[in-house]
């Protein structure tokens, strides 16, 4: 698999896409490419529990999205990241810079539709999309009968509370998003991950996420898609995940034996097995 161009001392060019997003490549250099894209509140370490299942078969590319992990904060552009298209453009930039082709892109949560947007932008780069706990729109749409799980008041309250006290917001949102109340350490881990984000970039990502509507976009996705669904998901209820599978022309919906919004954290073996079982 192609690797980022480096200088004589092995340091990536300062403003390359790979450097901006702290790209890491592990696994088989001669294997097919698996691009793992974490969701809002995470970073590339979110995939640590499932990574061992993939490295013997794939060349695995991990990155930190804008504002997360090792992302180069000096390159942050609020206008670019005011919509999900900016995050999708980042994925395409990385794939083009590394000349990645036939990529299986795996996105969690909102990054499922970010991945879909990237595929629509550059379909020649991708072979499959895996969507873990996706939602095309978090806001209910009474005019069409669509149930995203949140009313307009819910979304406004969520964003207002984020703006007012980010640390307090993370403490409540982490366990809610994770689910699995019998395993509180997972909720605490996710809350800590949220707190690691810069509050300003987190606000931008949250607004781009919860105010987006990707339903029309998903109907244009021609790449085969695997849609993975969890039980008792507070952010992507069953109706929303099934709507994603219905909108994507070549989608396969697979319910996981897992609960909560982050099955790659709470049920990594089941999540990895489902992905592997549905890839060629």
C-alpha positions in Angstrom: 0.0 0.0 0.0 1.4 3.5 -0.8 2.7 5.4 2.2 2.9 9.2 2.9 5.9 10.9 1.3 8.4 11.8 4.0 11.4 14.0 4.3 14.9 12.6 4.9 14.3 12.5 8.7 11.1 10.6 8.3 8.8 13.6 9.1 5.7 14.1 7.0 5.4 17.5 5.2 3.8 19.9 7.7 0.6 20.5 5.8 0.1 17.2 4.0 -3.3 15.6 4.5 -1.7 12.7 6.3 0.1 14.9 8.7 -2.9 17.1 9.4 -4.9 14.1 10.4 -2.1 12.1 12.1 -2.6 9.2 9.7 -1.3 5.9 10.9 -1.0 2.8 8.6 -0.8 -0.7 10.2 -1.4 -4.3 9.1 -0.6 -5.9 5.8 1.3 -3.7 3.3 0.1 -5.9 0.5 -3.5 -6.3 1.7 -6.7 -4.5 0.7 -7.2 -1.1 2.3 -9.5 -0.6 5.3 -10.0 3.0 6.3 -11.4 3.5 9.8 -13.2 6.8 10.6 -14.2 7.5 14.2 -17.3 9.4 15.1 -18.0 12.6 17.0 -16.3 12.6 20.4 -13.7 9.9 19.5 -10.3 9.7 17.8 -8.4 6.9 16.0 -7.9 5.1 19.4 -11.6 4.4 19.3 -10.8 1.4 17.0 -8.2 -0.2 19.3 -10.6 -3.0 20.4 -11.5 -4.1 16.9 -8.1 -3.5 15.2 -6.5 -6.9 16.0 -9.3 -8.6 14.0 -8.3 -6.7 10.8 -4.5 -6.3 10.7 -3.8 -9.8 9.4 -6.0 -9.3 6.4 -5.9 -5.6 5.6 -3.7 -2.6 5.4 -5.6 -0.5 8.0 -5.5 3.3 7.7 -6.5 5.3 10.8 -6.8 9.0 11.2 -8.0 11.8 13.6 -10.8 14.0 12.3 -10.7 17.7 12.6 -10.4 18.7 16.3 -9.7 15.2 17.5 -6.6 13.4 18.7 -3.4 14.4 16.9 -5.1 16.6 14.3 -3.1 19.7 13.5 -5.1 22.4 15.3 -3.2 25.1 13.3 -5.0 24.0 10.1 -8.5 24.1 11.6 -10.9 26.1 9.4 -14.3 26.8 10.9 -16.0 27.5 7.6 -14.7 24.2 6.1 -16.1 22.3 9.1 -19.4 24.0 9.3 -21.0 21.2 7.3 -20.3 17.4 7.0 -18.9 18.0 3.5 -15.7 19.5 5.0 -15.0 16.2 6.9 -15.8 14.2 3.8 -13.4 16.3 1.8 -10.7 15.4 4.3 -11.2 11.6 3.7 -10.9 12.2 0.0 -7.8 14.3 0.5 -6.1 11.5 2.5 -7.1 8.8 -0.1 -5.8 10.9 -3.0 -2.5 11.8 -1.2 -1.8 8.2 -0.4 -3.3 7.0 -3.8 -5.6 4.6 -2.0 -8.0 2.6 -4.2 -10.7 0.0 -3.7 -10.9 1.3 -0.1 -13.3 -0.3 2.4 -14.3 2.7 4.5 -15.8 2.0 7.9 -17.5 4.9 9.6 -19.1 5.1 13.1 -22.1 7.2 13.9 -22.1 10.5 11.9 -18.9 9.4 10.2 -21.0 6.7 8.5 -22.6 9.5 6.4 -19.4 11.4 6.2 -17.9 8.3 4.6 -20.9 8.1 2.3 -20.3 11.7 1.3 -16.7 10.9 0.6 -17.7 8.0 -1.6 -20.2 10.1 -3.6 -17.4 12.7 -4.1 -14.8 10.2 -5.3 -16.4 6.8 -6.1 -13.4 5.6 -7.9 -11.5 5.4 -4.6 -13.9 3.1 -2.7 -15.2 -0.4 -3.0 -17.5 -0.7 0.1 -18.9 1.3 2.9 -19.5 0.0 6.4 -21.9 2.1 8.5 -22.0 1.5 12.3 -25.0 2.9 14.0 -25.8 5.5 11.3 -28.5 8.1 11.1 -29.3 10.1 8.0 -30.9 12.8 10.1 -31.1 13.1 13.9 -34.0 15.6 13.8 -37.6 14.3 13.5 -39.3 15.3 10.3 -43.1 15.3 11.0 -43.9 16.4 7.5 -42.6 13.2 6.1 -43.2 10.9 9.1 -39.5 10.4 9.5 -38.3 9.6 13.1 -34.8 10.6 13.8 -35.1 10.3 17.6 -34.9 14.0 18.4 -37.4 16.9 18.3 -36.3 20.4 17.4 -36.4 21.3 21.1 -34.2 18.3 22.0 -31.6 19.4 19.5 -31.7 23.0 20.7 -31.3 22.0 24.3 -28.4 19.6 23.5 -26.5 22.3 21.6 -27.3 25.0 24.2 -26.0 22.8 27.0 -22.8 22.1 25.1 -22.2 25.8 24.6 -22.9 26.6 28.3 -20.7 24.0 30.1 -18.8 21.7 27.9 -17.2 19.6 30.7 -20.6 19.0 32.4 -22.1 18.2 29.0 -19.5 15.5 28.3 -20.2 13.9 31.7 -23.9 13.4 30.9 -23.6 12.7 27.2 -20.8 10.0 27.4 -22.8 7.5 29.4 -26.0 8.2 27.5 -24.4 7.6 24.1 -22.5 4.5 25.3 -25.5 2.9 26.8 -24.6 -0.3 28.7 -25.3 1.1 32.2 -24.1 -2.2 33.7 -20.6 -1.3 32.4 -20.2 2.3 33.7 -16.4 2.3 32.9 -17.3 2.4 29.1 -19.4 5.6 29.6 -16.6 7.2 31.6 -14.2 6.3 28.9 -16.3 7.9 26.2 -16.9 11.0 28.4 -13.1 11.4 28.7 -12.8 11.1 25.0 -15.3 13.9 24.5 -13.4 16.1 27.0 -10.2 15.6 25.0 -11.7 17.5 22.1 -11.3 21.3 21.9 -14.7 22.8 22.9 -14.7 25.1 19.9 -14.2 22.3 17.4 -16.6 20.1 19.3 -19.3 22.7 19.0 -18.7 23.0 15.2 -18.8 19.2 14.8 -21.9 18.9 16.9 -23.8 21.5 15.0 -22.7 20.0 11.6 -23.9 16.6 12.9 -27.2 17.3 14.6 -28.4 19.8 12.0 -27.5 17.8 9.0 -29.9 15.9 6.6 -28.2 13.2 4.5 -31.3 11.4 3.2 -31.0 12.6 -0.4 -27.3 12.1 -0.4 -27.7 8.4 0.6 -29.9 7.7 -2.3 -27.0 8.6 -4.6 -24.6 6.1 -2.9 -24.0 3.3 -5.5 -21.2 1.5 -3.6 -22.3 -1.6 -1.6 -23.0 -0.8 2.0 -23.1 -2.8 5.2 -25.3 -1.2 7.9 -24.8 -2.4 11.4 -27.5 -1.8 14.0 -27.4 -2.0 17.9 -30.2 -2.4 20.4 -31.2 0.5 22.7 -29.2 3.1 20.8 -30.0 6.5 22.2 -28.6 8.4 19.2 -29.6 6.1 16.2 -32.9 4.5 17.1 -34.0 1.4 15.1 -36.3 3.5 12.8 -33.4 5.8 11.8 -30.9 3.0 11.1 -33.5 1.1 9.1 -34.2 4.3 7.1 -30.5 4.5 6.2 -30.6 0.9 4.9 -33.7 1.6 2.9 -32.3 4.8 1.3 -29.0 3.3 0.2 -29.6 1.4 -3.1 -27.2 -1.5 -2.3 -27.3 -1.9 1.5 -27.4 -4.9 3.7 -28.8 -4.4 7.2 -27.3 -6.5 10.0 -28.5 -6.3 13.6 -25.7 -6.9 16.1 -25.8 -8.7 19.3 -24.9 -5.5 21.1 -26.5 -2.5 22.8 -25.7 1.2 22.8 -24.3 3.5 20.2 -20.7 2.3 20.2 -20.7 -1.5 19.6 -17.1 -1.4 18.4 -16.3 -0.4 22.0 -18.9 -2.4 23.9 -19.0 -5.5 21.7 -15.8 -5.5 19.5 -15.7 -9.2 18.7 -19.3 -9.2 17.3 -18.7 -5.9 15.4 -15.5 -7.1 13.8 -17.0 -10.5 12.9 -20.0 -8.9 11.2 -17.7 -6.6 9.1 -15.4 -9.5 8.1 -18.4 -11.7 7.2 -19.8 -9.3 4.7 -16.6 -8.2 2.9 -15.3 -10.1 -0.1 
